[in-house]
Amino acid sequence: MQPNGGMNTRNTITRMAKAMIEVGEGCTADDLRLKGFRTDQITLFGPKATELATVMAKAA
């Protein structure tokens, strides 16, 4: 995992943000685990994914 950049990091953040939008308001770490994300990914990428999901949802 590359926490400070890289294509894999961006893809993971984007996939996580889309999963958050799909689950909807109140999405939890447990919801993301059910979507296939590991706990370490949620901890590392969750904050950025949340920011991205917010922007994506407002743009829709």
C-alpha positions in Angstrom: 0.0 0.0 0.0 1.2 3.5 -0.8 -0.4 5.8 1.8 1.0 9.0 0.2 0.1 8.5 -3.4 0.3 6.2 -6.3 -2.3 4.7 -8.6 -3.3 1.9 -6.2 -4.0 4.5 -3.4 -6.1 6.7 -5.7 -8.1 3.7 -6.9 -8.7 2.4 -3.4 -9.9 5.9 -2.3 -12.2 6.2 -5.3 -13.7 2.7 -4.8 -14.2 3.4 -1.1 -15.9 6.8 -1.8 -18.2 5.1 -4.3 -19.0 2.4 -1.8 -19.8 5.1 0.8 -22.2 6.8 -1.6 -23.8 3.5 -2.4 -24.4 2.7 1.3 -25.6 6.3 1.9 -25.6 8.6 4.9 -24.5 6.8 8.1 -22.0 4.5 6.3 -19.8 2.8 8.9 -16.6 0.9 8.9 -18.6 -2.3 9.2 -20.5 -1.4 6.0 -17.2 -0.9 4.2 -15.9 -4.2 5.5 -19.0 -5.8 4.0 -18.0 -4.1 0.7 -14.6 -5.9 0.8 -12.3 -3.3 2.4 -9.9 -4.3 5.0 -9.7 -2.6 8.4 -6.2 -1.2 7.6 -7.5 0.3 4.4 -10.5 1.9 6.1 -8.2 3.4 8.8 -5.7 4.7 6.2 -7.9 5.8 3.4 -11.2 6.4 5.1 -10.8 10.1 5.8 -9.8 10.9 2.2 -12.5 8.7 0.9 -15.0 10.5 3.0 -13.9 13.9 1.6 -14.1 12.5 -1.9 -17.6 11.0 -1.3 -18.9 14.3 0.0 -17.6 16.1 -3.1 -19.0 13.5 -5.4 -22.4 13.4 -3.8 -22.7 17.2 -4.0 -21.7 17.2 -7.7 -24.3 14.6 -8.5 
